[in-house]
Each structure stands twice: as C-alpha cells, then as structure tokens.
Amino acid sequence: MRTWPLALLVAIALPRCKGSPDETPWCSLARPPAAPDAGVARTWWRDAKPIVDARCGRCHGAQGIAPFTLARPSDFASRIGEVRRSIEDGTMPPYLAAPCCTPYQLGIGLAPAERATLLDWLAQGTPEGDPRDAPDASTPRAGGLSRTDVSLRMPEEYLPAPPPGSTDDNRCFVMQWPLDRGGYITGLDVAPGAREVVHHLVVGALTGDDAAVAEQRDREDPLPGFSCNGGFGGVRNVTLLGGSLLGGDFPSGLGHRIEPGARILLNIHYSTAHHGAMFDRTEVRFKVDSAARGFESVSLVNPAWLVADAMRVPAGEADATFFYQFRPTVSTGGQRVWLWNVTAHMHEFATRQRVMIVRADGRRECLLEIPRWRFGWEQPYWFATPKVLEPDDELYIECHFDNTAANQPVRGATPRDIAWGGNNQDMCAAFVAFAREAP
C-alpha cells in the first residue's frame, strides 16, 4: 500500500466535503417496521426453533460469545421481557444493516416475518409444541469457521488502562504467524478473553520493516502490546484481514495472502464504561487454504478529519453530520474492481451511517445503511452479488453523531466537544473489500 503525505491528502480531501450531504433519501428511514402478525398459534419446535438456530445460536449457543444461552423454551421464558424488548427495538440480533439498501449474504438479521413469528410465540407464553412438527431441515446457521487451521492467542494478559477522563483503551498486540509456507487466510473468528470489555477489534498482517517497527513498539512499551490510538499506532502498510467479533469463512473463495514470517497485529478497542477494567487474553482462529481469490480493502475516510479538531462535534449537538465523496484510485489504481463487503466503523456518539457508490453518470447505488448504530457490533456486510466499481465511479460516506446529555458513553457525564482524536473521540469511517479479479 503506497503511503501519501498527509498534507497532500488533506489538500485533496477538503474540496470533496463542502456543501450539503447527498440528497438521496435513506430507504431505512422511510419504511416503518412491520407489525407482528398476531393471532396465529406458534410453537417452539415448528416456528421458533428454526429461527433461533439460524439467527441466535451463533452467539447464544453453548460456545457463543453471549453471556447466556437461548437453546430451550425455558431459556426464553426466564428472560421473556428482555428478549421481547430486544426484538421489538431491533437491537437483537446485532445485525445493523438495513435490508432495503441491498441484499446481503451470511446475515443474521431478522426478516419482518421472522420477527413477527418470534414476538407471537413470546406473547403466547413460549409453548413448546410437538417435536414431530419441526421442519425437516433448519435454515443453516450463519457464521463460524468450517474448520480451524491456526489459533493465535495474545502473548500475555492485558488489563485495560484508559487515559484519565476516558473509558476507552486502544491497544495493539503482535503475534508471529506460525506456518512455514505461504497460503491464503480464507476465514477468521474471534474468541474474546473478556467479552465485557472487548468492544471490537481489527486483525491485520505485517511483513518486513513494518513488522519490525511493530515489534520494536511492543518491546519499548512496559505493558503488554503498545498504544494504538488513532489507528495502528504509527505502524504502516497493515493488510486488513478482518474487523468483527462475529467471524466466519470468507465467501466465494476469497482470501488474503499470508507469507511465512508474517506477523499478525491485533488492534483491540477496550471499553471499561460498563464493567470496569478486566484482564483479557483474546484468541483469533484462522482458516487457511493454499489457493484463493485475493482481495484487498479501501478505507472510506476523509484525511482532513484526522487533523486537529476538523471533525468536531460540539457539546449538545443532537445531529452533527459529516460526509465525504472521493474516487479511490490510490487503492484501485484507477482500474475496474469488484466490491465484496463493507464494514462501518464509528464509536459511541454515532447514531447512523450510510455508504454509496456515486456512478459517473450521477446514479446512486446503496452499499450500506445503518439507521441505528450500536457501538461494539462492528462486522462486515457481504453483498449477495459483488458490485462493479468503474474507474470514474466514486464512493460516498455519511455519518451522524449525537453529543447531547442523553447520549453520553458514561451515564450522567456532562457533554463536551469531541473530535476524531483525544480522550473523548469518535470516528467516521468504513472499509470496503474489493477484488481485482472478476467473480
């Protein structure tokens, strides 16, 4: 990845974020949620269990990252109020992409009919029914690795230590890639050591001088790892492998090339806002194949936002809006590429984000709309069909933030101005995965 001087990037970026946000309506804000189809008798075996297996089991199974299981009707009955509220307000399952934007694959979001069925079943008292009524084949469960070829664990435990006045600690950890042959990482999954404080993480790969820089930073820091505030702590040319706690196989034969002697870099964002500091030793599991279709990532971010307080959200502002449109030729080389997924990245003051393609002829094509952002559930949204990005097309990102007293990460805190950097930070970014080879 070529490194460009920050001053040049800022000069390029400034003209592209003036004016007003794109006027294309948000499809997610124009469609009210579907009302439950009340009055139809529902049972666990016939109606609820197939949905739970497909949409909930990934996290709320015996080995899931959720704090409790949802495997039997009694599990739902004991938490019926909590589960009903989570389904009604759309906070669970934690699949934030609006389905009206574009079709996705590997999703765990509830379709309107599935949502209505579960709410009906809960309202009827979680009846079990007859096991013989179960469908012949349940919907395949999304996510998870089909196999694990390499497991890497943080070298030692780390106790998050946010700076004074903050509850956020961004820390990088370096691990050696163990295989002595080249290959492709074709999937990854994450097992947080302390899910209560691991809000999200980004997994990257390093080689050569860049790997040496990361290891030097690690040696110089007296604590495990090194500070990663503002990105990868000054380490350059990181190949992004993934950025989600909800991992699994990459679809369609895609993979990231990994060479012998490479280093894996974990960038973990810890938040102590709700549980305080807890020791963590996170593990990452990889699926590795000898051949795959290689893919890369382009960052959707205005470089000017990283300078001083250019992305300032004033205290008390209920809907601060930031947007940026650009042609990603630095990453794509000005060639036709195929887009495979998009991952949104914001923090706790954020409320919503959207990403679009702006075609050379002026048409807009929606890639992602998140109408209700939830910090800590960052994940890639894989397109059901890859999107072609032509050399003259541009990418557009738009983020909204709420810095009122009711939306402070620390309950009861007095709002203060925030920006991209500093102890009380937020970000407006997304990562789009692309391949140079046609599917």
N, C-alpha and C positions, 0 to 999 in steps of 0.2 A: 504494500500500500504506500503510495507516494505521500510524503509529508509536505504540506504547503505552509508558507509563513502565515502566522495568524493575521498580521496586518493586511496581507493581500486578501485573505478570506473575508475579513470584515469589510473591506472595500467593495468586494463583490456582493456581499450579502445585504448591505444597507439598502440599496435601491429596491430590493425584492420584497421588503416587508413594510413598505409605506402604503398609505391608503386605508382601505377597509377590508375586513375579511371577505372571503368568497361568498357571494350571494346565493349559491346553490342551497336549497333547503335541506336540513338534516332529516332524512327519512325516519330516523328513530324518534324524533320529537313530534312527528306528525301522526303517529299511529298509537292510539291508546292500547293498553294491554287487553288481551281477550278475557272476557268474563268466564268464570267457571261454568261448565255445563252441569248444573245441579239437577238432582232428581234421579240420576242413573245409579243403580246399585253397583258398588265396587267391592272387590275383594283383593287381598294380598296376592294370592297365587295367580289369579287371572289378569289383574290390572296393574297393581302397584309394583310387584317384584320385578317384572321385566324392565320397567323404567328405572327403578332403583339400581339394578345391576348395571345398566348402561350408563347412567348419569351420576350416580352417587358412590358406587363401590370403589371407584378409583382412589378416593380419599377416605371414605368412611368404611373401608373394609378392615380386615384383621391386621393388615400390614400397611394401612394407609397413613397419610400424614395428619389426618384429622384427629382431634382429641377424643373422639368417641366413635363407636361403630353404629351403623344403621343396617343391620343384616336381618332383623326379625320384626314382626309387627310390634312386639313388646318394646323394642328399642324406640320406635316412633311414638308409642303410647306414653312412654315416660318423659318424652320431650316434645309433646304434641304442640304446645304453644310456641315454643322456639322454632320448631321446624315449619309450622304453618306461616309464621311471620317471615321467615327467610324465603320461603317460596313465593309468598304474596308480594313482597317488595323486591324480588329479583336478586337478592344478594347471594342466594344459593340455587343451583350450583354456581361456582365462581367463574362463569364464562361470560365476559363482559361485552363481547362483540354483538352488535345489533344484527339480527338475521336479514333485515331489509336491505342492508348495504350490498352484500354479495354472498353467494353460497360458500361455505367453508367445509372442510373435512376434518376429521379427528376431534370434533367438537363434543362438549359435554353439556351444552346449554339445553334447557327445557324448551321444546316446541310448545305452542299455546295449548294444543290438545293434551300433551303430557302434563303440563302444569295444571290444567283443569281436572284431569283424572286424579292426580295426587291430592289436590285440595278436596275433591269429592270424597275420596277414601278417608282422609283425615276427619272430615266433617261427620262421616258416618261411624266414627269410633274405631277405625283401623281393623275391620273384620278380616279374619284370616281366610275363610273360604275353604275350598276343597283343592288339595294339591293336584288332583287329576284334571283340574281346569287350567293348569299352567300351559302356556303356549308351547308348541313343540320345540321351538328354538328361540332363545332370548336374543335381543339385539346385542351384537358384540360390544364389549366394554371398550371405551376409548382410552388410549394412553397406556403407559407401561412399556417396558422393553420386552421384546420377544426372546431375548437372551442377553446375558451379561458376559462380556469378554474381558473387561478390565474394570477394576474397582480401585479408586484412589480416595484416601481419607486425609484430611488436614493433618500435617505432621504432629501437631500437639493441640491441646485445648486452648481456646481463647475466651477471655471474659471481656465482653464489650465495654468500652470506656469512652462514651460520648464526651465531647468537649463541654466546658461549662455553659449552661444555658440551653443545651440541646439534648435530645433523646436519640439522636442518630449517630451511628458509627459505621463508616465505610472502610472495610479492611480487605487487603489483598493477601492471598496465600499462594505460595509457589510449590508445585509438586512435579516430580520427574515422571515423564511418560515411560512406562517400563518395557515396551516392546522393542525388539532389535530389528524390526523390519517395518517398511513403510506400509501404509494402508489408508483406509477411509473411516472416519467416525461416522456411523450411519444412524446413531441414536444415542441419547443420554437421558439419565434420570437422576434425581437428587434425593438424598436421604438426610434432611437436616438433623444435626445433633440436638438442637434446641429449637423446635419449630416456633415456640412462643416469641423468640427474639429474632429469628432469621426471617426478615421480611421478603427479600428476594435475593437472587444472585445472578451474576453473569459469569459464564465459563468461556475462557479464551485459551489460545495456544500461542506459544512463543518459540522462536528458534534464534540461533546465532547470538549477535551482540545484544539484541533485545532481551533474550533470556538471561544473559549475563547481567544486564542492568537490573532486571527484576530480582535476581538472586543477591546482588550487591545491596539493593534496598532492604531486602529481608535481613541480611547479616548486620546491617548498620542499625536496625531498629531493635531496641532491647526487648520488646514484646514480640509474641508470635506474629509473623507476617509484617505488613507495613501499611501506612495510611494510604487510602485510595480516594480521598475526597476529590471531587471534580473529574472523575474518570478512572484511569488505571494508574494513578499516582505518578504520572510522568513517563510511564513505560509506553513506548511507541510500537506501532506495527503489530498489534494484537489481532489475531484471527478469531473473530467471534464464533463460538461453537453453539451457544445456546444461552437463554436467559430466563428460565422459568423453573418454578418448583413443581410444575406438572409436566414431567418429561415423557419421553417415549421414542419409538422408532421414527426416523425421518421418512416421509412418504416418497413414493415414486422413484426409489432407487437413488435418492440424493445422499451426498456425504461430503464431509470436509476432509481434505488430505491431511495426514499427520505423518511426520517423519521420525525416524529413530533419533533419540537425543533431545526431542522437543520437551518443553516444559508446559504444564497446564497451570493456568492462572485463574484462581477463584477470586472474584470481586463480590464480597458478601456485604449486603446492607443490613446492619443490625438496628433494630428499634427497641428501646427499653421503655417506651411510653406507657405500656400497659402491664408489663410483668417485671420490670426491673432487669438488672443485669443477671444473665445466666451463662454458665460455661457452655461452649458449643464446640463440637468437632464434627463438621459436616462431611459426608461422603458423597462422591459422584461416581455413577456407574455408566460404563460406555459399551455400546455395541460397535464392533469393528469388523469391516469387510475388506477384502483385497481389491475390490473394484467398486466404483460408484460413479454417479454423475456429480461432478463437483459443483458447489455453489458458494456464493460469497454474500456479503452484506453491505448495504449502503446506509449511512446514518442520515436521518432527516432531522437536521438541527441547524438553526441559524448561528453561525460562528460568532456573530456580534453579541448574542445573548450571554456568552461566556466572559465578556469583558465588563468589569466593574459591576454596576447595577443596571445594565441595559435591559434586563428582563425583570424590572422592578414591579412588584405587586404591592400597592400601598396598603397600610393598615386600614381595615374597614371596608375595603373594596370587595363587592359581592360577586362581580363577574369581570375580572380582568382577562382580556383576550389577547393572545399572541398568535401570529401566523407567519408562514414563510413559504415561498414558492421558488423552486430552482430546478435547473437542468443538471442531473447527476453525472455529467461527463467525466469528472475526476475519477469516479469509481468505475463507470461502464466503458470508458474510452470512446464515448460517442457512438457505440455500436448498439444494434438491436439486442435486447436481453429479455429473459422471461422471469417475471416476478412470481415467487412461490409463497411467501408469507410476509406478514407484518407484525411487529411487536411494539406496542406502545410503552413509553417509559415516562412516568411522572411520579410525583410524591404526594404527600398527604393534603396539600392545599388544593390539588387539582380536582376538577369536577367532571370534565368531559374532554374528549379528543376525537378528531377525525383526520383521515389521510385519504387523499385522492390523487388520481392521475389527471393532469390537465393536458389534453391532447393538443397537438399542433393546430388543429382546426377549431379549438375552443371548447370541444366537448369535455365534460367532466365524467370520470368513472370512479365510483366509490370503492376504496380498498378496505376501509375500517371506520366504523363509528362506534364509539364507546360513550353512550349517553349518561352513564352513572359510573364514574371511575371509582375503583376500590384499590387503594394502595396495598401492595403485598400480594396481589394476584396477577402479576405480570406473566404473560405467556405468549407464545407465537400463535397467530391465527393463520392456518394453512388454507390457501384458496382451493376450492374444489377443482378449478381449472386454472392453470397458470395464466398470468396476464402478460401480454406482449407490451414492452415499453420501447417505442421507437426513438431514434436519435434526437428528434426535435420535440419529444414529449417532456413534460415537466412533472415534478412531484410537489404536492401541497400538504402542509401540516397545519393544524389549528388546535390550540389548547385553551382551556378556560380554567380560571382559578377563583377560589372564594377565600378571602382573608378576613372574614368577619369573626366576631367573637364566638359565634355558634359553630365555627368550623376550624377550631384550633386543635392541633395534634395532642396538646396537653390540655385536658379539661380545665376550664377556668382561667387559662392564660390570657393575658392582655395582648390583643393583636399588635404587631409591629411590622414595619416594612420588611418584605422579604425579596430575595433575588435569586439568581442561579447559584451563586456562591454564598459562603458564610455558614454560620451555625444553623440558621433557620432557613433552609434552602428548599427550592423546588426546581423542577426541570420540565422542559417541553421538548420531547424527543421521540423518535420512533426508529426502528431498524427494519429495513426491507431486505429479505433474502432474494437473491437473483442468481440465475444460471446463464452462462453464455451459450450453452448448447440447447437446441430446441428439444422439447419433450418428445 
